[in-house]
Amino acid sequence: MKKENYTMNATPQRSKRPRPITSTQDVQTSRNNPALAQKIQEVSARIIKENYELYKDLENK
C-alpha cells in the first residue's frame, strides 16, 4: 500500500477512474423520463421561489 503525503492546499489525485456508461444501461434523464422532467421542474420552481424570498428579505434589512 502506497502511503501518500498531503500538505496544506494539496489536492489528492483520485486513482480510480469513473465507470464508463455502457449502452445497455438505462440512464434516466428528463428527456426520456417525463415523470423526472416534471419533478425537476417542480423542484426548480420551488428553489427559485425560495431564493426570491431570501433576496427580498435581505433587501428589506
Secondary structure, DSSP 8 states (H G I E B T S, - for coil): -------TT------S------TTS----TTT-HHHHHHHHHHHHHHHHHHHHHHHHHHT-
